[in-house]
Amino acid sequence: MTEKLRVLVAEGASGQAATLLRQLFLDHEGGMQLTEVSGVSTLMASLKLVSPELILLDLALGSPDVLGTVRLIHRTKPEIPLIVIGDPTKKEIVVASLREGATGYLLKNHLDPQTLDRVLRSALERNTLKGLADLLRDPVTGLYVRDGFLTLGSHIMDASKDRRGTLVLLCGRFENLERIRKKFGENAAQSSLREIATLLTHSFRRTDLLARIGESQFAALAVDAIEPSAPVLLQRLRKRLEAFNSANSRCGPLELRMAARFWAGKGARTFAEFLDEVEAGLRAPELPVIGNAEERKAAIKVRER
């Protein structure tokens, strides 16, 4: 017998989502183990008891701090897909919840079995892909390797096309990795790679995608980022790199060449093409190397689309 899908639903008195779930799983082999709660505190207490594989949350229960509630649930169980249900008159809050960790969303005036089925399948598929991609981690930095980044990035781009989302892709190259390796040894080189991974982790959100895509190359994909985010992200990285270099001089400064582009559904047709375009920008001779003593005051060149 197929194991039942464990679903935890937190919604108000209407029980609309739970009713639709029962209809949807009525004829499915194995069916569903449904747990219903009516408040955020009960949902949090149920996470350990139920061990859900999927969570549905009515955003109205999170008032007055709706986004804080989404953030709390995601940080408590980041591995579980979280689908939020929101008021269509407050769609900006619904969309903002995706930046706080929600996997997908439903609008109350569009709740029907077909829409629910599509959103559930997308969330579960993404979670499966993430689980597979987690096997593709770089042993030095813990970030995704290129294959994992391409797998998840392609899925994120497809989902962004469906809901007219936006992306910012940043690529960076560690320019003096080989010099550090030759002068200070392999341990110093690996330590420097981990420092850059930490720099990226502290500069991006938990819901963004980070990877080491080559021996000396890194990439970061910011989801649902507004257009000015590319220069803002680059400036943030520049400041943090300069602060790190000022405080850590044992192996000399870390030198990064960085390029970024904004995507809103135009240009690259696939995520692989998008990545190729941004990586090509790293080869531009006029692009400064951040951390290099002669270039520290140079402006960061941002290539956007």
N, C-alpha and C positions, 0 to 999 in steps of 0.2 A: 504493500500500500504506500502511496506517495505521502510523505510527511506534510502536514498542514502548514500553510504559511501563517506565521504569527503576526497579527496586526494589532497595533494599539491606536485607538482613536480617542482624541480629546475634542469634544464639541459641545455646543449648547443643547438646549432642550429639544430642538427640532429633530436631532438624530438623523439628519438627511444623509450624511456620508455613510453612516453605519448601515442604513437601509439599502443604499445603493451597493455597498460592498456585499451584502447578503445576496442581492439579486445577481451581482456579477459572478460570485463564486458558487452559485446554486448548482450549476452543472459541471463545475470544474472537478476533475479527479483530485481527490485528496482534500479539496476544500480549503477552509480557512479557520484559524482559531482567533476569534475576535474578542478583544477586551475593550470595553467602553468606559471612559471616565469623563467627568464633567468639569474638571479644574486642573490647573497647571501643577499644583502641589501633589494631587493624586497621581498625575501622569509621572512626575519625577519619582514618586515612591514606587510606581508600578514598573519602572524600567528594569530593576533587578529581579522582581518577582516574575515578570512575564517573559523577559528576554526577547523583545519583539524583533522582527526582521524588517518591519516597516512601521513608521509613525505618521499619523495624520493629525494635524493640529489646526483647530479653528482659531485664527488670529485674534478674534474678539475676546478669547479667554486670557490673552496676554496683556490686556489693557491694565494700567496706562503705559507700561513699557513693553510694547509689542516686540520690537527688535531685540531688546534685551532678553526677552523670553526665548526667542528663536535661538539667539546666541548661546544661552544657558543649556538648552536641550542639545544643540549640536556639539557643544564642548563636552557635555557629559557622555554622549554616545556618538562620537563623530563617524563611526563605522556604519551607522544605521541610516538609511535614506529617510529624510524628513520632508513630507509634503504638507504645505500650508494651504489653508482654505480662507479666502479673504473676500471682503466686500468690494464689489466692482467700482464703487464710488471712491475707494481708497486704494486704487491699484498701485500707486507709487509706493505705498508701504508694503504691499504684496511683493512687488518686484525687488524692493530693498531687502526683503527677507532672504532672497537668494544670495546676497552678498554676506549674509550672516550665517550661512550654512545650509539653508533649505535646498533640497534637491529639485523640487518642482512646486508648482502651485495650481490651485483650482479656484475659479471665481464662483461665487454662490449662485449667480444667475445662469451659469453654464454647467451646472452639476447634472450630469446624465451618465448612464452606464458606459457609453462609448468614450466620452471624454475621460472619465475616471480610469477606464481600462488603458487608454493610451498613456496617460500620465504615470500610472502604476508600472506599466511595462518599461517605460523610459527610465524611471527611477531604479528599478530592479536591474535593468540591463547595465546601467551606469555603475551600479554597485558591484556587479559581477566583473565588469571590465576593470574596475579599480582593484578588486581582489586579485585578478590575474596580473595586472600591472605592478602590484606590490611585490611580485616575484622578480620584477625587473628593476631592482634597486642597485645603485652603485655602492659597493662595499666600503669605499673610503668616506663618502659624504652622506650616504643614506638617502640621497635624492634619486629620482627616477633616472634611468638611463635613456638613451635616445628612443629605443623602441617603445618603452612605457610612455614616454612623453608624446610620441606620435599617436599611440593608441588612444590615450585619454584626451589629447588635444583635438583629435579628429571628432570624437564624440561630442566634446564641448562645442566645437564650431558648428556641428550639425544642429545641436539643440539651440544654439544662438540664432541660427538662420530661421528656425521655426518660430521663435518668439521675438525676432528682430532685436536680439541682444548685441552687445559690443564687446570687443576684446582689445587688449593691448599686449603685444608680444615683445619681450626684451631679450636680446642675446648679448652675451659678453664673452670676451676672450681674455684669459689670464696670460698676459704678454710675457712676464718674466718667470714663468714656472720652470723652464729648463735651466735658467741661470741660477735659480735658487737650488734646484736639484743638484747641479754640478758643483756649486760652491759649498752647500751646507748638508747635502745628502738626501736620501729618499724620505727619511722621517720628517725632515723639515718641509719637503715638498708636499707630503700628504697633510701635514698640519696646516700648511697654507691653503690647500684645497678645502679643508674643513672650515677654515676661517671665512672663506668666500661663501661657502654654503650657509654658514651662520648669518653672514651679512645679508644674504638674500632672504633667509627665513624671517629675519627681523624686519625686513623692508616690505614684505608682502603679507596678505591676509592668509588665514588658515585655509580658506576655500580656493586660493589660487594654486597654480600648478608650477612646481619647480623641478629642474632637472640639470644633471651634468650630461651634456649631449656629445661630448668628445673629451679627449685627454685634457685639454685646457679650455674647453668651452662650456658655458652655462646658458640656461634659458629659463625664462619665467613667463607664465601666461596669466594675466590679470583678467578676470571674468566680470562682465557688466561694468567695465570702467568707462568713465566719461572721456571725451576726446582730449581734454587737457592733461589727462593722467600720465601720458607718455613723458612729457618733460618734467612733470612733478616727480615721477618715479625715478627718473635718471638723476635729478637734482638730489633727491633723498639718498640714493646710493652713493653719489659723489661725496656728499657730506659725511656719510658714515664711513666710507673708505678712507677719507682724509683724516677723520678722527682716529680710526684704527691705526693708520700709518704713523700718526703723531705719537701714539701711546706704545706702539710695538715696533721696535727698530732692530731686533736681534738679527733678522734675516733681510733687513732693508724693507722698503715699501713694497706693497703689493700693487701691481700695475694692471689695470683693466681697460680694455677698449670696449665700449658699449654702444649699441644701436637699438632703437625701438620704433615700432609702428602701431598705429591705431587701425582697427578694422571694424566696419559697421555694415558688413554684408556685400561690400563692393571689392573688386580687385581679385585677390587670390580665390580660386574656386575650391581648393582643398587646403587642409591644414598643412600638408607637406609643402605645398607651393608657398604658403604664407611663411613658413619657417625658412624655406630657401631664400625668399626675398629679404628677410631681415638678416640672415646670416651673410648674404651678399653685401649688405651694408657695412659689415665689419671690415671688409676689404678696401673701403674707400680711403684713399691716402690722406684725405683732409680730416679724417676722424681722429680726435685727440686721444691720447692714452692717459687715463686718469690714474694719478699716483706717480707718474713720471715727473721727475723734478722740473724738467723744462716745460711741461705741459700743464702744471697744476692750476694755472690761472686761465687756461683756455676754456672757451665755452664748449659745452657738450653739443654735439651735432645730433639732432633728432630727425629721423626720417619717418614720416607719417603717411598713412594712407587712410 
